[in-house]
Amino acid sequence: MEQQVNSYYSKVIQSIKSAILKSRYRAAALANRELLSLYYGIGKYISENSRNHFWGTNAIETISIQLQQELPGLRGFSKSNIKNMRQFYEAWEQIIVNCQPTTGENRLLITDEIETDILTSNRQLVTGDLKNSNIDSLLSIGFTHHCEILAKTDSLEERLFYIQHCATEFWSVEKLKYNLKSNLYTKQGKLPNNFKTTISDIDLQRKALLSFKDEYLLDYINIESPDDEPDERVLESAIVSNIRKFIMSLGRDFSFIGNQHRVIVEEREYFIDLLFFNRQLQCLIAIELKRGDFKPEYLGKMNFYLSALDDLVRLPHENRSIGIILCKSQRQKTVEYAFRDMTKPMGVATYTTGMELPDEYKNILPDAEELKQLL
């Protein structure tokens, strides 16, 4: 009897706990919407007056300082953040339905009319020409996320891409910064692969393609090598040492199983460089690291590894394993021919490391010999 009572109370506690957490989440979401609406309204008001020369120079800085004096301890209204509010409004003003023009003649006077202007423009953020799903996503992510996206994207499609991912995958600001830096928008779904001929389930094909990029930015790896190209084992060791960052590079739902994962076939040992599991795809992901250019023979070896994984490691409920060759460079036609007649799902991606300078900076610094002479 006592056990039944304890079980009953346990269910009651879990129900109350769930209600509390849901209520907190809704409260936080509503607070974020209200804050974004406020920032949009203030941004509109600042834009209209500062861009049209109603205010003099240093007006935004003066407003920021006086706000701090009026409301001691006020956060989020520095000079730079007020400019961010203006940018936020100006970025979305052409897409979100414009509010009715204000009726005030003198915009320099601090009156109730100005407060009405701001509050009226706030409400316009929640009604617009965007689809409801886009509006919900736009209002569900933080203002810092918006600032990062606006500063580092050019088109509406690109903005919405990152907003949608932030909203649905709960990206931190750190993860958003990394994906912006690695240019996920142009790289996701572009992986050279043979998924169409090796994965029969159409939905799984689509998920597999969206789970990988054609190029990975490994900017946390900075290895000096005699020929400027790290050995595979050195590269692997650097990746394992930075496994958290590497998983961030891969994307969502990847779990690390191990490096140099051993499979035994006919009493001989074989070692897979990196082995992961993807929860969304429900399959093992084998990654082979290769220095230099892609070679067709790499796929034959990967095909063998995937067969061994499917027979010896894969669990009955899991999908067939997928293999990724991660190399320094690849040629499209060579990869295309190499994929023909392969029976296992595979892709070929490239990587860049922290030791590589952008083209525009490569000739600025002297090389080692010139530096020796200068010294």
Buried (B, 14 or more C-beta within 10 A) or exposed (E): EEEEEEEEEEEEEEEEEEEEEEEEEEEEEEEBBEBBBBBBBBBBBBBBBBEEEEBEEEBBBEBBBEBBEEEEEEEEBBBEBBBBBBBBBBBBBEBBEEBEEBEEEEBEEEEEBBEEBBEBBBEBBBEBEBEEEBBBBBBBBBBEBBBBBBEBBEEBEBBBBBBBBBBEEEBEBEBBBBBBEBBBBEBBEEBBBBBEBBBEEEEBBEBBBBBBBBBBBBBBBEBEEEEEBBEBEBBBBBBBEBEEBBBBBBBBBBEBBEBEBEBEEEEEEEEBBBBBBBEBBBBBBBBBBBBEEBBEEBBEBBBBBBBBBBEEBBEEEBBBBBBBBBBBEBEEEBBEEBBEEBEBBBBBBBBBBEBBEEEEEEEEEEEEEEEEEEE
